[in-house]
Amino acid sequence: MVSELFDLSGRVALVTGSSRGIGNVVATGLAEAGATVLLNGRDRQRVFDARDALRAAVPQATCEGVCFDVTDETAVAESVAEINARHGGIDILVNNAGFQHRESMFDLSVEDWETVLRTDLTSAFIVGRTVARGMVHRGNGKIINVCSVQTELARPSIAPYAAAKGALRNLTRAMTAEWAGHGLQINGIAPGYIATELTSTLVADPDFSDWVTGRTPAGRWGDTGDLVGPAVFLASDASSFVNGQVVFVDGGMTAVV
Ligand code: NDP
């Protein structure tokens, strides 16, 4: 049955940065597909509010909040150990937490450069290998790294973000090289321009907003819901022989010049 391929019943999914935005909507989709979902973010109140909202939206789902900073190796190790003890392991990891700092390279401090790299790239290494140890031990697991159209394109004032997301695409391949032989599948999703808190100033700028619409062959901004199908596909048995790939969910932006 095709529907069984997408059934995530009995799987445990950790989605980093899921107190709002893309991560939250993807986490809700995974819960609707049957997964036990662990929501994450740094702000405890926002995580618990998101957990309560998900429980209300998907009453049959098991959903918990786990607050930690994805850049804090100790906090990640403690949180993953706690999740493993409570749930017997993590089957699906979505490395989604991320942020942008907009500034020209001449004005950008090295500290700000490093903060973006640590949040958008190093965190996937820290959380990824911490979770992957358990997956390798059990001989299976799915990791989805949330990349960006900026893995392929670059715009002014987001140099560290473009550098981090480009490297995250290749980290997806490196993880595949090391862990696919142990039964893990590591893939990426690269969203185009999606209206969230991250892009709120861009959405509010009519010139930029028109540029996005014109530059996207589909002729519109993306919606967080556009990411759900690809995420469930990559998290499920439906993608059983898909390894080291990045699915661009960008309305065609990276397909045309
Ligand atoms: P949002 O700003 O709406 O949400 C970001 C989430 O990440 C929040 O839950 C935030 O919670 C969490 N977060 C940020 N930093 C950390 C941290 N250090 N530790 C733990 N959690 C953290 O962003 P989006 O939903 O728009 O973006 C999600 C992902 O998608 C990012 O990786 C982004 O780069 C990528 N993306 C987004 C695009 C878009 O157009 N929106 C396009 C392409 C890629 P809190 O701050 O409370 O910790």
Residues whose N, C-alpha, C, O or C-beta is under 5 A from the ligand:
A	BS01	NDP	G17 S18 S19 R20 G21 I22 G23 N40 G41 R42 D43 F68 D69 V70 T71 N96 A97 G98 F99 T119 V146 C147 S148 V149 P191 G192 Y193 I194 T196 E197 L198 T199
